Amino acid sequence: MVVVTLIVGLSLWKLATYVLQLFHWAEHRVDRRSHWHAFIFFAVTIPFHFGLPVPLVHQAWAVAIGCFFRWRAYPILVASLSVGVPLPFLIGRRLASGCGKARDESPESPRGFSGPPASRMIQQFLPPSMVAYLSPLRRAIATRPVRSSFLIMWAPLPTSSLPLLLGLLIPAHELPFGSFVLGALPSKVRHVIATDCH
């Protein structure tokens, strides 16, 4: 166990060294006034928004954008999040609908969780306490979808995983796409700008 911890620690140290070297290399070559450089930084963020849990990568990239572009980072981050918040939500909806073949209204599952077939399949792997938590969460979201979307985006999970999970687990009649975007996009913009652009 000690050997594994030592290997992981040394690997992280070496990775951090490479990242710092790359950062210093880019610092001398990035022109903060260049629209082309801004577009490249925006384009690099797109793969971060597919819903895969890549903790710290998105935040580190947002900090890098802030360091390189100063106040010009705000439009880049807003554009990135305008794509990055709806995209994983729609991917989750697509997965939940079984590529368009399933309907929102589904019969109750044996453990009392209704929703799209993908949601019912996922709940089979969750502990009963988590499934019990999802029912009141879904009721709260159905009652106030915009406010709930705003607040849920502050949960301590990777940035693009939250929209993916909401799209996957919450049926469209409880959380319409427009309501999700109205709540989640301002929440994520505020969150990223408040934490990453100092």
Beta strands, then each sheet from edge to edge (+ up, - down):
end
